[in-house]
Amino acid sequence: MEYNYIKALHLIFVITWFAGLFYIVRLFVYHAEAKQKPQPEQDILIKQYQLMQYRLWYIITWPSAVLASFFAFYLLYLNPAWLTQSWMHVKLAFVLLLYMYHAKCHQIFNQLQKGEVKHTSSFFRIWNEGATIILFAVVFLVILKNAINWIYGVIGIISFSILIMIGFKFYKRIREKNKK
């Protein structure tokens, strides 16, 4: 019974962690676009986005990442046999990518808090898909475990990534067309 409670808590904090990652990058998009606005609108928007980013990052995203990780380690402590399974090794590789993604988001967050906008809104829109790809990979690995054919899985993730990029380019064209 303890295992199921810990698993439920892990899942809850994974969901809130991803929600934070999805929304923080969306705020990065708005922040980058606000930099193109005239004064005083630019200052007002950037100040508001910095506040929203700060609260989201430190009240939701970071605590969720820490708690999701804590409960994950606790689950592995309760059931160390998972560590002998190949699907878990692949999942942990994706989790490592997620930590790296989170760290890069933190670096971008710090830059934006200092008023440094080093990326375009288009870059942030593409960057936002990184968490989506990791989420898809991890969910399918956890649900299908050994039933997944790794070759088809890799082809599926690559295909999904290509579809996301095509969708992004299509959406960008529509936005540019609507501006005119």
C-alpha positions in Angstrom: 0.0 0.0 0.0 2.9 2.4 0.8 4.3 1.9 -2.7 1.0 3.0 -4.3 0.8 6.2 -2.2 4.4 7.1 -3.0 3.8 6.3 -6.7 0.7 8.6 -6.7 2.8 11.4 -5.1 5.5 10.9 -7.6 3.1 11.2 -10.5 1.4 14.3 -9.0 4.7 16.1 -8.7 5.9 14.9 -12.2 2.7 16.5 -13.6 3.2 19.8 -11.8 6.9 19.8 -12.7 6.0 19.4 -16.4 3.2 22.0 -16.1 5.8 24.4 -14.7 8.3 23.7 -17.5 5.7 24.1 -20.2 4.4 27.4 -18.8 7.8 28.9 -17.9 9.0 28.6 -21.6 5.7 30.1 -22.7 6.4 33.0 -20.4 9.9 33.2 -22.0 8.2 33.6 -25.4 6.0 36.4 -24.1 9.1 38.0 -22.5 11.1 37.9 -25.7 8.1 39.4 -27.6 7.7 42.2 -25.0 11.3 43.2 -25.7 10.1 44.3 -29.2 7.3 46.5 -27.8 7.6 50.3 -27.5 8.1 52.1 -24.2 6.5 52.2 -21.6 4.6 49.1 -22.7 7.9 47.1 -22.8 8.9 48.0 -19.3 5.5 47.2 -17.9 5.2 43.8 -19.6 8.7 42.7 -18.8 8.3 43.6 -15.2 5.1 41.6 -15.0 6.6 38.6 -16.9 9.6 38.6 -14.6 7.4 38.5 -11.6 5.2 35.7 -13.1 8.4 33.7 -14.0 9.8 34.1 -10.6 6.7 32.9 -8.8 6.2 30.0 -11.2 9.8 28.9 -11.1 10.3 29.0 -7.3 6.8 28.2 -6.0 5.8 25.5 -8.5 8.5 24.2 -10.8 11.5 23.8 -8.5 9.6 22.3 -5.6 7.8 19.9 -8.0 11.1 18.8 -9.5 12.6 18.2 -6.1 9.6 16.3 -4.8 9.1 14.3 -8.0 12.8 13.2 -7.7 12.5 12.5 -4.0 9.5 10.2 -4.5 11.2 8.6 -7.6 14.2 7.7 -5.5 12.0 6.4 -2.7 10.1 4.2 -5.2 13.4 2.8 -6.4 14.4 2.2 -2.8 11.1 0.3 -2.2 11.5 -1.7 -5.5 15.2 -1.8 -6.5 14.5 -4.6 -9.0 13.4 -1.9 -11.4 17.0 -0.9 -11.8 17.8 -4.3 -13.5 15.3 -3.7 -16.3 16.4 -2.2 -19.6 13.4 0.0 -20.0 14.2 1.7 -16.7 17.8 2.5 -17.9 16.3 4.2 -21.0 13.8 6.0 -18.8 16.5 7.2 -16.5 18.5 8.5 -19.5 15.4 10.6 -20.5 15.1 11.8 -16.9 18.7 12.9 -17.1 17.8 14.8 -20.3 14.9 16.3 -18.3 17.3 17.5 -15.6 19.5 19.0 -18.3 16.5 20.7 -19.9 15.4 22.1 -16.5 19.0 23.4 -15.8 19.0 25.2 -19.2 15.6 26.7 -18.4 17.0 27.9 -15.1 19.9 29.5 -16.9 17.5 31.3 -19.3 15.3 32.3 -16.4 18.3 33.9 -14.7 19.2 35.8 -17.9 15.7 37.1 -18.3 15.5 38.1 -14.6 18.6 40.3 -15.3 17.0 41.8 -18.4 19.1 39.8 -20.8 17.1 38.4 -23.8 19.5 36.2 -25.7 17.0 34.2 -27.7 14.0 35.0 -30.0 10.5 34.0 -29.3 10.8 31.5 -32.2 13.7 29.8 -30.4 11.6 29.5 -27.3 8.6 28.1 -29.2 10.9 25.3 -30.5 12.6 24.9 -27.1 9.2 24.3 -25.5 8.8 21.1 -27.5 11.8 19.6 -25.7 9.8 18.9 -22.6 7.0 17.5 -24.7 9.3 15.0 -26.4 10.7 13.9 -23.1 7.3 13.5 -21.6 6.0 11.3 -24.5 9.1 9.1 -24.3 8.9 8.6 -20.6 5.2 7.9 -20.5 5.4 5.3 -23.3 8.4 3.7 -21.6 6.7 3.5 -18.2 3.4 2.2 -19.6 4.7 -0.3 -22.2 7.9 -1.3 -20.4 9.4 -4.4 -22.2 6.5 -4.5 -24.7 8.0 -1.6 -26.6 10.1 -2.3 -29.6 13.0 0.1 -29.2 13.6 0.6 -32.9 10.0 1.6 -33.5 10.1 3.7 -30.3 13.1 5.7 -31.5 11.6 6.0 -35.0 8.3 7.2 -33.3 10.0 9.8 -31.2 12.0 11.1 -34.2 8.8 11.2 -36.3 7.0 13.0 -33.6 9.8 15.6 -33.3 9.6 16.1 -37.1 5.9 16.6 -37.0 6.2 19.2 -34.2 8.8 21.1 -36.2 6.6 21.0 -39.3 3.6 22.2 -37.2 5.8 25.0 -35.8 6.8 26.2 -39.2 3.1 26.1 -40.4 1.9 28.0 -37.4 4.7 30.6 -37.9 3.6 31.2 -41.5 0.0 31.6 -40.3 1.1 34.2 -37.7 3.1 36.1 -40.2 0.3 36.1 -42.7 -2.2 37.4 -40.0 0.2 40.3 -39.1 -0.2 41.6 -42.6 
